[in-house]
Amino acid sequence: MGGSFSEMNSDAQSSRLLFALIAAHFLVDVVASIINPLWPTLQRQTGSGDGEFLWLFVAWNVATSASQIGFAVVGDRFRGHWLLWIGPAVAICCISALGLTRSLPVLCLLVSCAGLGIAAFHPEAALLAGNCLPGRRSRAISLFQLGGFLGQTVGPIYSGFVVDRWGTPGLLPAVGWTLMIIAAARFLIRNGSEPVETSYIAVSHAPSGERGQWLGLAMLLVIGVLRIIPAAGVPMALAFLESARNSSTADIGVVQAAFTLGIGGGGLLCGLYLQQHQERSILWLLPLIAAPILWLIPATSGFLLLLACIAGGLLIGSTMPILISFGQQLLPRSPRVGSSITMGLSWGLGGGFAALIVMTLKPRGDIEQAFPLFAGLALLSSVCCLWLPHPPVLYDAGKPAQLVDPV
């Protein structure tokens, strides 16, 4: 009876921690996605040319995504749970100040600092989420990802509403108040959650040796980048496509939110229904189906546009938790680095390429041509799955429990 009670208590602690991480991810990605519908507005605010304004895209994408590798290394070598709260607090302060300057260099500094704050949160939170369900890691990560993509659904709608009514200076009170939520969440989790016990993960049938592990991660990175370019590029291209159609900032936010809602829904379906033996098939099949939908997005409007965005996002999003899970499994001794490669670095590189595509086509008035290119890259990511190593098989080694760092 004692053992059963202890196991039930551990499960309850894991469930509470996972729920807290999902909620925190929701808030962090609300803040992160506030900038999405504002690109045309910020370009007008700074009076920047297209070439100059590209630097703002680059600063944002590199800071939010590629820098996760650095935070992952810090987290794997030191106790990094403090990054879960300091990072979002910095991001909130910087995002709320976007309307206070007309200087492009200052704006680049603000979005860089905000992006670093967003990046600091993700490797630590993703590892803790995966450790909540070590035997069903893809499911735990998909639920964690769902919180983020729901946040990315709310963020553009919220910021579009605020900026349409009060301009970008309205972001200061509209975003700044979320600091209180961060402080409250920090207090509640620290006082309501204990360290979660999970068994050491043993890996069999993985790529042999360190070289095989890194080759597997390199292929995951290639597939992830090819997949992230449309995932990050579609909302960005939609901002300029809808702006050219004279849509309001709020309307742009709604269309972008439909796409990110689809990505979040795909992650939820992955978590609820996907079996481990289906993961490789899902990785190549769903982007193949998504490609024609992405191609046709600029030919739609109104309800059909929303439907196409939801469907395209759902098909792309269903594969993302699998990539993150594979990354953690391929580097069991450095799981933060593994997840940051597939979750952070791929988003940084993919987002950077997406920005380059959009800002190259936008001045020529050919923004519609971005969508066939996104579709082609989704197809290419499916083809690359042919060279993906077989996923590691996890089992309970029966070794003493590993204590996860307390939050």
QUIRA-V183629 format. One record per residue. N is the residue number from 1. RES is the residue in one letter. PHI is phi in radians with two decimals (* if undefined). OMEGA is omega in whole degrees, 0 to 359 (* if undefined). Layout:
# QUIRA-V183629
<<N | RES | PHI | OMEGA> <N | RES | PHI | OMEGA>>
This chain:
# QUIRA-V183629
<<1 | M | * | 181> <2 | G | -1.09 | 180> <3 | G | -1.12 | 180> <4 | S | -1.14 | 179> <5 | F | -1.11 | 179> <6 | S | -1.09 | 180> <7 | E | -1.14 | 178> <8 | M | -1.11 | 180> <9 | N | -1.12 | 178> <10 | S | -1.12 | 178> <11 | D | -1.08 | 179> <12 | A | -1.13 | 178> <13 | Q | -1.11 | 179> <14 | S | -1.11 | 180> <15 | S | -1.14 | 179> <16 | R | -1.13 | 180> <17 | L | -1.15 | 179> <18 | L | -1.09 | 178> <19 | F | -1.09 | 179> <20 | A | -1.12 | 179> <21 | L | -1.18 | 177> <22 | I | -1.09 | 180> <23 | A | -1.14 | 178> <24 | A | -1.13 | 178> <25 | H | -1.11 | 176> <26 | F | -1.01 | 183> <27 | L | -1.15 | 182> <28 | V | -1.07 | 182> <29 | D | -1.39 | 168> <30 | V | -1.04 | 180> <31 | V | -1.11 | 183> <32 | A | -1.12 | 185> <33 | S | -1.56 | 178> <34 | I | -1.03 | 184> <35 | I | -1.34 | 190> <36 | N | -0.98 | 181> <37 | P | -1.41 | 187> <38 | L | -1.66 | 184> <39 | W | -0.98 | 177> <40 | P | -1.08 | 180> <41 | T | -1.13 | 180> <42 | L | -1.18 | 177> <43 | Q | -1.16 | 177> <44 | R | -1.19 | 181> <45 | Q | -1.07 | 181> <46 | T | -1.63 | 182> <47 | G | 1.06 | 186> <48 | S | -1.59 | 169> <49 | G | -1.32 | 184> <50 | D | -1.10 | 179> <51 | G | -1.13 | 178> <52 | E | -1.15 | 185> <53 | F | -1.21 | 178> <54 | L | -1.00 | 180> <55 | W | -1.09 | 178> <56 | L | -1.19 | 175> <57 | F | -1.03 | 183> <58 | V | -1.08 | 180> <59 | A | -1.04 | 182> <60 | W | -1.17 | 185> <61 | N | -1.22 | 179> <62 | V | -1.14 | 183> <63 | A | -1.18 | 185> <64 | T | -1.30 | 191> <65 | S | -2.08 | 185> <66 | A | -1.07 | 182> <67 | S | -1.22 | 178> <68 | Q | -1.06 | 178> <69 | I | -1.04 | 179> <70 | G | -1.08 | 179> <71 | F | -1.15 | 178> <72 | A | -1.14 | 179> <73 | V | -1.10 | 177> <74 | V | -1.05 | 181> <75 | G | -1.14 | 179> <76 | D | -1.28 | 182> <77 | R | -1.78 | 181> <78 | F | -2.32 | 175> <79 | R | -1.28 | 187> <80 | G | -1.93 | 185> <81 | H | -1.15 | 178> <82 | W | -1.15 | 179> <83 | L | -1.13 | 180> <84 | L | -1.06 | 186> <85 | W | -2.04 | 179> <86 | I | -1.11 | 181> <87 | G | -1.01 | 178> <88 | P | -1.03 | 179> <89 | A | -1.10 | 177> <90 | V | -1.11 | 181> <91 | A | -1.08 | 180> <92 | I | -1.09 | 181> <93 | C | -1.07 | 184> <94 | C | -1.31 | 180> <95 | I | -1.12 | 181> <96 | S | -1.16 | 182> <97 | A | -1.67 | 184> <98 | L | -1.06 | 182> <99 | G | -1.51 | 186> <100 | L | -1.68 | 181> <101 | T | -2.47 | 173> <102 | R | -1.94 | 182> <103 | S | -1.57 | 179> <104 | L | -1.13 | 177> <105 | P | -1.04 | 178> <106 | V | -1.15 | 178> <107 | L | -1.10 | 176> <108 | C | -1.06 | 178> <109 | L | -1.12 | 180> <110 | L | -1.10 | 183> <111 | V | -1.24 | 176> <112 | S | -1.14 | 179> <113 | C | -1.13 | 177> <114 | A | -1.09 | 180> <115 | G | -1.11 | 177> <116 | L | -1.10 | 177> <117 | G | -1.12 | 177> <118 | I | -1.11 | 183> <119 | A | -1.12 | 182> <120 | A | -1.08 | 184> <121 | F | -1.25 | 199> <122 | H | -1.24 | 182> <123 | P | -1.07 | 180> <124 | E | -1.13 | 182> <125 | A | -1.17 | 180> <126 | A | -1.13 | 178> <127 | L | -1.13 | 179> <128 | L | -1.07 | 179> <129 | A | -1.10 | 179> <130 | G | -1.11 | 180> <131 | N | -1.26 | 176> <132 | C | -1.17 | 177> <133 | L | -2.31 | 187> <134 | P | -1.07 | 178> <135 | G | -1.41 | 178> <136 | R | -2.34 | 188> <137 | R | -1.08 | 180> <138 | S | -1.08 | 179> <139 | R | -1.16 | 180> <140 | A | -1.07 | 181> <141 | I | -1.20 | 179> <142 | S | -1.15 | 177> <143 | L | -1.20 | 175> <144 | F | -1.07 | 178> <145 | Q | -1.10 | 179> <146 | L | -1.01 | 178> <147 | G | -1.00 | 179> <148 | G | -1.14 | 183> <149 | F | -1.28 | 171> <150 | L | -1.14 | 175> <151 | G | -1.10 | 178> <152 | Q | -1.21 | 174> <153 | T | -1.34 | 183> <154 | V | -1.33 | 186> <155 | G | -0.96 | 181> <156 | P | -1.11 | 179> <157 | I | -1.13 | 181> <158 | Y | -1.11 | 182> <159 | S | -1.20 | 176> <160 | G | -1.06 | 178> <161 | F | -1.10 | 183> <162 | V | -1.13 | 186> <163 | V | -1.24 | 176> <164 | D | -1.07 | 185> <165 | R | -1.73 | 186> <166 | W | -2.19 | 181> <167 | G | 1.29 | 181> <168 | T | -1.12 | 174> <169 | P | -1.06 | 179> <170 | G | -1.15 | 178> <171 | L | -1.17 | 183> <172 | L | -1.04 | 177> <173 | P | -1.33 | 186> <174 | A | -1.24 | 179> <175 | V | -1.85 | 185> <176 | G | -1.02 | 184> <177 | W | -1.18 | 181> <178 | T | -1.20 | 173> <179 | L | -1.01 | 179> <180 | M | -1.16 | 178> <181 | I | -1.17 | 178> <182 | I | -1.03 | 180> <183 | A | -1.12 | 180> <184 | A | -1.16 | 179> <185 | A | -1.10 | 178> <186 | R | -1.04 | 181> <187 | F | -1.17 | 184> <188 | L | -1.17 | 182> <189 | I | -1.22 | 180> <190 | R | -1.12 | 184> <191 | N | -1.68 | 183> <192 | G | -2.05 | 183> <193 | S | -2.23 | 174> <194 | E | -1.85 | 175> <195 | P | -0.97 | 183> <196 | V | -1.65 | 179> <197 | E | -1.61 | 174> <198 | T | -2.36 | 180> <199 | S | -1.29 | 171> <200 | Y | -1.02 | 182> <201 | I | -1.72 | 175> <202 | A | -1.76 | 185> <203 | V | -2.08 | 174> <204 | S | -2.20 | 181> <205 | H | 1.05 | 176> <206 | A | -1.54 | 175> <207 | P | -0.97 | 188> <208 | S | -1.28 | 174> <209 | G | 1.32 | 181> <210 | E | -1.11 | 180> <211 | R | -1.10 | 178> <212 | G | -1.13 | 178> <213 | Q | -1.08 | 183> <214 | W | -1.25 | 175> <215 | L | -1.14 | 176> <216 | G | -1.10 | 178> <217 | L | -1.13 | 179> <218 | A | -1.09 | 178> <219 | M | -1.18 | 175> <220 | L | -1.06 | 179> <221 | L | -1.12 | 179> <222 | V | -1.05 | 180> <223 | I | -1.08 | 181> <224 | G | -1.11 | 180> <225 | V | -1.09 | 180> <226 | L | -1.07 | 181> <227 | R | -1.48 | 182> <228 | I | -1.32 | 180> <229 | I | -0.96 | 174> <230 | P | -1.20 | 181> <231 | A | -1.11 | 179> <232 | A | -1.51 | 186> <233 | G | -1.38 | 182> <234 | V | -1.06 | 178> <235 | P | -1.05 | 180> <236 | M | -1.15 | 179> <237 | A | -1.16 | 178> <238 | L | -1.08 | 180> <239 | A | -1.03 | 182> <240 | F | -1.40 | 176> <241 | L | -1.10 | 181> <242 | E | -1.27 | 176> <243 | S | -1.10 | 177> <244 | A | -1.16 | 176> <245 | R | -1.56 | 178> <246 | N | 1.16 | 175> <247 | S | -1.37 | 178> <248 | S | -1.33 | 177> <249 | T | -1.06 | 178> <250 | A | -1.12 | 179> <251 | D | -1.13 | 177> <252 | I | -1.06 | 179> <253 | G | -1.06 | 180> <254 | V | -1.14 | 181> <255 | V | -1.14 | 177> <256 | Q | -1.09 | 181> <257 | A | -1.11 | 178> <258 | A | -1.08 | 180> <259 | F | -1.19 | 180> <260 | T | -1.21 | 174> <261 | L | -1.10 | 176> <262 | G | -1.08 | 179> <263 | I | -1.08 | 178> <264 | G | -1.13 | 177> <265 | G | -1.11 | 176> <266 | G | -1.10 | 177> <267 | G | -1.09 | 178> <268 | L | -1.14 | 179> <269 | L | -1.07 | 177> <270 | C | -1.03 | 183> <271 | G | -1.19 | 186> <272 | L | -1.48 | 192> <273 | Y | -2.10 | 186> <274 | L | -1.34 | 174> <275 | Q | -1.70 | 186> <276 | Q | -1.05 | 182> <277 | H | -1.26 | 180> <278 | Q | -1.66 | 191> <279 | E | -1.10 | 181> <280 | R | -1.11 | 180> <281 | S | -1.11 | 180> <282 | I | -1.11 | 183> <283 | L | -1.04 | 182> <284 | W | -1.68 | 187> <285 | L | -1.35 | 188> <286 | L | -1.16 | 175> <287 | P | -1.08 | 177> <288 | L | -1.09 | 179> <289 | I | -1.29 | 183> <290 | A | -1.24 | 187> <291 | A | -0.96 | 180> <292 | P | -1.12 | 178> <293 | I | -1.19 | 178> <294 | L | -1.07 | 180> <295 | W | -1.04 | 188> <296 | L | -1.57 | 183> <297 | I | -0.95 | 183> <298 | P | -1.20 | 178> <299 | A | -1.52 | 182> <300 | T | -1.97 | 176> <301 | S | -2.72 | 177> <302 | G | 1.04 | 184> <303 | F | -1.11 | 180> <304 | L | -1.13 | 177> <305 | L | -1.12 | 178> <306 | L | -1.06 | 181> <307 | L | -1.13 | 179> <308 | A | -1.12 | 179> <309 | C | -1.13 | 180> <310 | I | -1.11 | 182> <311 | A | -1.14 | 179> <312 | G | -1.09 | 178> <313 | G | -1.12 | 181> <314 | L | -1.08 | 182> <315 | L | -1.19 | 178> <316 | I | -1.24 | 186> <317 | G | -1.21 | 182> <318 | S | -1.13 | 183> <319 | T | -1.65 | 189> <320 | M | -1.19 | 178> <321 | P | -1.07 | 179> <322 | I | -1.14 | 179> <323 | L | -1.07 | 180> <324 | I | -1.14 | 179> <325 | S | -1.08 | 178> <326 | F | -1.04 | 180> <327 | G | -1.06 | 179> <328 | Q | -1.15 | 183> <329 | Q | -1.27 | 181> <330 | L | -1.27 | 177> <331 | L | -2.17 | 184> <332 | P | -1.11 | 179> <333 | R | -1.52 | 178> <334 | S | -2.37 | 187> <335 | P | -1.14 | 178> <336 | R | -1.14 | 178> <337 | V | -1.16 | 179> <338 | G | -1.04 | 180> <339 | S | -1.28 | 181> <340 | S | -1.25 | 176> <341 | I | -1.16 | 183> <342 | T | -1.47 | 181> <343 | M | -1.78 | 185> <344 | G | -1.72 | 183> <345 | L | -1.08 | 179> <346 | S | -1.12 | 178> <347 | W | -1.21 | 179> <348 | G | -1.14 | 179> <349 | L | -1.17 | 180> <350 | G | -1.11 | 178> <351 | G | -1.15 | 177> <352 | G | -1.12 | 177> <353 | F | -1.13 | 178> <354 | A | -1.09 | 179> <355 | A | -1.10 | 179> <356 | L | -1.09 | 178> <357 | I | -1.10 | 184> <358 | V | -1.12 | 184> <359 | M | -1.36 | 171> <360 | T | -1.43 | 183> <361 | L | -1.46 | 185> <362 | K | -1.09 | 180> <363 | P | -1.12 | 180> <364 | R | -1.48 | 182> <365 | G | 1.27 | 183> <366 | D | -2.01 | 183> <367 | I | -1.05 | 178> <368 | E | -1.08 | 182> <369 | Q | -1.24 | 178> <370 | A | -1.16 | 187> <371 | F | -1.25 | 172> <372 | P | -1.05 | 178> <373 | L | -1.17 | 176> <374 | F | -1.04 | 179> <375 | A | -1.10 | 179> <376 | G | -1.10 | 179> <377 | L | -1.21 | 174> <378 | A | -1.10 | 176> <379 | L | -1.08 | 181> <380 | L | -1.10 | 178> <381 | S | -1.12 | 176> <382 | S | -1.17 | 180> <383 | V | -1.09 | 182> <384 | C | -1.13 | 179> <385 | C | -1.12 | 177> <386 | L | -1.08 | 181> <387 | W | -1.75 | 180> <388 | L | -1.33 | 178> <389 | P | -1.14 | 178> <390 | H | -1.11 | 183> <391 | P | -1.13 | 176> <392 | P | -1.10 | 176> <393 | V | -1.81 | 182> <394 | L | -1.69 | 174> <395 | Y | -2.58 | 179> <396 | D | -1.41 | 184> <397 | A | -1.35 | 181> <398 | G | 1.27 | 180> <399 | K | -1.55 | 179> <400 | P | -1.01 | 184> <401 | A | -1.14 | 178> <402 | Q | -1.77 | 180> <403 | L | -1.41 | 174> <404 | V | -1.32 | 178> <405 | D | -0.93 | 178> <406 | P | -1.15 | 179> <407 | V | -1.42 | *>>
